[in-house]
Amino acid sequence: MELTLENKTIVLGVTGGIASYKTVELVSQLKKLGANVYVVLSSSAASFVSALSLEVISCNRVFTKDSKHTVEESTVNPFLNNSYIDHIHLAQIADIILIAPATANCIGKLAHAISDDLIYDITLATKAPVVIAPAMNTNMWLHPGVQDNIKRLRDSYAYSVIQPSAGALACKTSGIGRLADLDSIISTVNKILTKKILSKYSKLQFNSKGKPQNLLDNNILISAGGTKEYLDPVRFISNDSSGEMGFALAQEALYRGANVILVSTVNYRKDPIKSALLDHPNLLLLEVNSSEEMLKAMEGNFNESIDAVIMAAAVSDYSPMKHLSKKIKKDNDTASTVTLELKENPDIIKHLSAQKSPIQITVGFSLESEDLIENARKKLIAKNLDMIIANGVDAINSKESEINIIYPKLDDPNKLEIIKLIKQDKSLSADHILDHLSLILKSKHEKHSHLINRQT
């Protein structure tokens, strides 16, 4: 999608978090795309970022709570006669209200229509679309009160929420809570303002009509794609995984009412149909490359709020012992053979399974060239999985697959349930997988209802 914000007026609200410093670059990028940006600093934000810097970059006056409510209009808007009231005028001229970063305090005030600062006055007075980009500590973000407020903003006020990303935080911890990258923020703003009309097929991505809502409000962590283990800046060890199954599982889970964190090595934005799903309010996409990055992303987001983990990614079993900072060169003095030292990568799903609670599910995939069912059975036990999906090597880099869904029978755990599916589109296979996953979840919740009640 071509980015253009020509002649668009953006009111950027900045609230008081450490990520506020990024707004200088954000304003700069918005301006380069042709936008007219008015920055509104909350009282606390002024401690983190300079109003003067934002004024210079935006080429507009920066507004604060201490701004005069009435100013001479002749220097600002010649179409009005005398003067204007800041929050009403800014609310009226805005094509969009963007609040970045949005703190937990900001989100709470927006959710309950509390107006004790200029940015909240503007937000209450506007009819323009409102977009917020939260940034805070992981535990604050995952707090039920904050999540309830986020849900209220989405469901009751139709605000767009740009999910925070995962990574190192200013509080010396790691997890969800970082301000989304600026490209994601700008892309979201662009999509809303340009009002791109999705194709009929793309619109179906959001249509859950007829789908069972048997994963409603469940939190599902899914991995997708093949990892890349770099030897040097340009060469890597990998596989031909397309990420189709992981994406299909994420899509189907969203249809069924789940909240999904998708950790993927695939750039789905290149596909215009798949990119439509990336705007779903209940999806958080985390992009990674290596098995180490995937482990950190999966581990960093696996907590007691996660109901199920589905490891659909094809993770490289080995990675180079050394990663060279410069490209390996071939010359006349180079030997005709090269010895490559490899180390075993951590088994991510086995690692997470060892940490799961009695009410959490872990699902693995087994890609085999021989003894498909027997090898999958061994992995099911060795990795302490609740379900494993066995498929042949022809599933790699294909939109179709022939899979076997294997898990202990719910009425007799000593026996295995083995469901063999015909070769079909991976979206149909994902549908079947989640049918069985929901049954296992229901069984676990009934068996361990006392643990659920204790957590809630």
N, C-alpha and C positions, 0 to 999 in steps of 0.2 A: 504494500500500500504506500502510495506516494505521500510523504509528509508535507503538508502545507497548512499554515495557520495565517495566511495572508489576510489582513484586515479583521482579524478576530481579536476581541478584547477579553483578556484573561485577568480575573482578580485572583491573585495568589495570596492565600492566607498562610502565614508562617507562625507556628506555635512553638513553645519553648522546650525543644529537645536538642541534644548534641548534633543531631542530623541537620539542624537548621543551617549549618555552614554550607551545605550542598546547594542551598537555594540560589546562591550567587551564580553558580554554573547553570542551574536550571533556568533561571531568568535569561541568562546569556543565550542558551540554546533555543528558548522560546522566541526570543527576539530575532535570532538568525532565520527562523522559519516564518517571520513576518508578523508575529503577534504583537499586539499592544498590551503591555503588562503593567498592572497596578498592584503593588505589593502592600499588604496590610500586615503589620507586625503585631502579634499579641504582646501584652505587657511583659511576659516572661521571655519571649523570643528575642527581645531587644538586648538581653544579656548574652546571647549566643552569636548574633550576627549583626553587623553594622548596618544601620539604616542608610548611612551615606553610601556604602558600597552598592547596596541594592538600588539606590536612587540613581547613581552614576550608570549602572548597567542597564536599568530599565528605561532611563531617560524620562522618568516620571517621578513626581513626588511620592514619597513613601508615607503611608497613613498609619497612625497609631491611636491608641485610646486617648492620648493627650492631644490629638489633633483638634484644631478648632472645628466645631461642627458646621460653621457657616463661613464660606470663603467667597471672595469675589469671583463670579462666574466668567467674567470677560477674559480671564487668563486661562480658563480651563475648557469651557464649553460655550461657544458663541451662540448656540441655538437656544440657550436659556437666558432669561432677561437679566436677573440681578445676582442671585446667589443660590447655592444648593446646600442640602444637608448630606454630609459625607456618605453615611451608610445607605441612604435612599438612592442617591445618585449612582454610587458604585453598584448597588444591587440592580439598578435599571440598565446600566450600560454594559454590564457583563454578559458575554456570550456563554461563559462558564465560570464557576467558582471552583478553584482548585486549592485544597488545603494540604500542604506538604512541608514539613512533617506534621502529622496529626497525633498528638500525645493522647494518653489514656484520659487525661483531664479534659482535653478538647472533645474527644469522642463522647464522653459522658455528658458534657454540656450540650452538644449537638443533639444527642438522643433525647434529651429532656427539655429542649427549647430554652435553655438557660442563656441569658444574654447579658453578660457582664463585661464584655470587651467588644471592640469595634467589629472584628471578624464575625462574631456571632450575630451582631445586629444586621450585618450585610446578608448573612446566610438566611436569616429569618425573613428578610425583606425581599429576597430575590425570587424570580420565577425561572431563573436559568438552571441548567443541570449542575449538580454539586458532586465533585469528586474528592475523595479523601485518600491520602497515602499514609497509613499509620507507621509509627516507628517508636519502639519502646523495648524494654527488657522482655525476655521470653516468657517468664512467669506472669508478668503483667499482661502480655498479649493473650496468654492462654487462660487468664482468670475468667471464670464464668460470667462475672459482671460485665467485663469488657466485651466478651463474646455476645452477651445478650444485647448490649448497646449496639454492637456492629450489626446484629440481626435486625434490630429495630430500625436502624438507619437504612438498611437495604429494603426491608419488607414494607415498612410504614411510610418512609419518606422517599424511597426510590433513589437514594444516593448510590453512587458507584464507589466501591471500595477496592483500591489497588492493594493486593495482599503484600505484606512485608516479606522480605527474602530471608534466607537463613545464612548464618555465617558468624564471624567474630563480632561481638558487641562491645560498646564502649565500657560496659561494666565488667570487662575481663572474663565474660562467659561466652558461650557459643550456642546458637539456636535461632529460632524464628524471631524476628523483631527488627531487623535492619530495614531502613527505608528502601523501598523497591528501587532498582536501578533507574536512572533518569530516562533511558530509552523507553522503558516500560511505561513510565509516567507520561511521557510525551506522546507515545503511541496511543495510549488510552484516551488522552485529551483529543488527539487528532481524530480518532474513530468516532467519538461522540460529536465533535463539532462538524465533521464532514458528513455525518449521517449517512454513511455508506449503506446502501441497500444490499443485504445479503441475497444470494441466489436462493431459489426455492429449496434446493437441496441443503444449503447451509442452514437455513432456518430450521430444518428438521433436526439439527444437532441439539436444539434446545427443547424439542417437543417430547415430553415424557408421557403424553397421553397414552393410556393403555398399558403402561409399564407398572408392575407391582411396586409399591413403595415400601418394600421390605428391608430397605437399608436406610430408611428415613433417619436423619441426624446421626448416623454412624460415621465415624472418621476412618477413612481407608488410606493407607500409605502404600503407593504402588511405584515400582521401578520399571524402567523401559529402556530398550536400546542396547547396543554393544559398547563396552568400555574401550578406551584407547590408552594403551600403556606406552608412553613415549620413550624412544631410545635417544633421540636428539630433537632439536626443534621442529623437524619435518617428518621424521619416521616414527612409526608406532606399531605395536602389536595389537591386533583387534580381531573382530569377526564381522560377518555380513548381516548382523541383526538389523532389521528395519525399524523396530520399535512399534510395529503395528499392533501386536497383541497387548502391550502395555497401554497403548492409547485406547484401544477398544475396551479394555477393562475399566479405564478411567471414565470413558464416555458412558458406558453402561451403568457404572456405579452412580454417576451424576443423575442419570435418568431415574434411578431408583431412590433418589432423595439423599444420597450420601454426600459428605464433605470429603474432597479428595486432595491429597498431596501427591503430585506426580513428579518423581525424580527421574529425569531422562537425559540421555546423551544425544537425543535427536532434536534438531531444530524444526519443530512442527510449524513454525510461522511461514516456512517456505511453501506450505500447502494451503491454498486459500480456503479449502473446506475445513481442514483441521484447525486452522487459525481461528475460525469462528468460535470453536469450543473453548479456546484459551480465555475468552472474555466471560466465561461462566462465573458467576459470583461465588460459587462453592468450590472452585478449583484453584489450587496454588501449584504453579509449575516451577520446579527448581532444576536448572540446567547444569549438568556436570559433564566431565570427560572421563577421568580415570576411575579405576576401582576404589582408590583411596578417597577421591572426592565423593563418590557415591556412598561409600561407607559412612563418611562424616555426615552427609546429608540425611541418610536413612537413620543413623543412630541419633543425630541431633533432633530429629522429629518424632522419634519413637518414645512415647511417654504413656502415662496411664489413660490419656484421653483417646488413644488410638485403639480401635476395635479390631482391625485386621491389617496385616501386612501381606502384600502380594508381590513376590520377587520375580517379575516377568523379564527382567533385564538379563542379557547374556554377558555375564561378568567374566573377564579374562581370568583364567586360573593362575596365570603367571605374569610377572612383570620384570623388566630388566633390573638387575642389581644396581646399575648405575644409570643415571640420566645425564647425558652430556649437554653442556650449555651451548656447544657449537656443533654444526653439522659434521657428521663423519665423512671425511673425504676419501675418495679413491684415487690413488696415483700409482706410478710404476713401482714404487717401493712397497706398496701394500701387498700383503700375502694374498694368495688366491682363495684362501678359506679364512673365515672369521669365526671365532668362538664367542658365543653369546651366553653370558651367565644370567640365569633367571632365578627369581625367588617366588615362592608360592604366595598368592594373594589371600587375604582373609576371606573366609566363607561368610558373606554378609548375612544371609538368611539364618544360618546356623547360629551366628553370633546373636542375632535378635531373638531367636527362639529360646535361647538360654536365659533371656531376661524377661520373657513374657509372663503375664499373670494368668491364672486359671480361666479368665474370661476373654483373653485375647487370642486371636487366630493368626497363625503364620502359614502362608501358602508358598510352595516352591515350584519350580519348573525343572523337568529333567529331559534334556535333549540327548538321545541315545542313537547309536548306529547299530546296536545289537542288544538282544535280551532286554527289550524296552521295559516291560512290566516288572521284571525281577530287579533290574537296576534301580528303577524308580521306587520300588518297595523298600529296598535297602536304604535309599536316601531319605525316604519318609521317616524311617525309624531313627537313623543315625543323626538326622538334623532336628529331631523332635518337632516335626511338622504336623499340622492338622489336616493338610491336603497337599497333594502333589499332582502336577499336570505333566503327563508323559507324552512326548511327541518325537517324531523322527527328524533326521537332519534336513529333510525337504521343507520343514517349516521355516527355516532360516531365509530371511529376505523374500518372504512370500506373503501375499494377502490372504492366503488360505492355509489351513492346517488340519491334520487328522490327529485328534488328541484323545488321551485317556484320562479321565478324572478319577483319582484314587484317594480314598480316605477310609479310616476305620468306620465300620457300620455304627450307626447311632444307637441301635438296640443291642449290639454285641461288638464291643471295641476290639475283640480278639480276631475278628474277621474283617476282611477288606471289602469295601464297596468299590467296584470297578465299572465305570461307565465309559464305553467306547463310542466315540462320535465319528460320523462319516467326515470325509474331507469337505470343508465348507469355509465360508468367509470367517475371518477371525472375530468379527463382530458378533456372529451367531455363536461361535464357541465361547466368547466372553459372556454372553447371555446365559449359557448353560452353567459355566463356572460359578457365576454369581448366584444362580438359583441354589446350587449346592452349598456355597459359602453361607448364604443366609440361613439355610437349615442348620448348619453347624453352629452358627452364632446363636440362633434361637435355643438350640439344645444346651449350649454352654451357659447362656443367661438363665435358663430355667434351673439348671443344676446348681449354679452358683449365685442365685438371686440375692443371697445374704451379702455377698461381696459388692454387688451393684448398689444395693440399698445403702451400704456403708459409705461408698464413694459419693453418692448423691446426697 
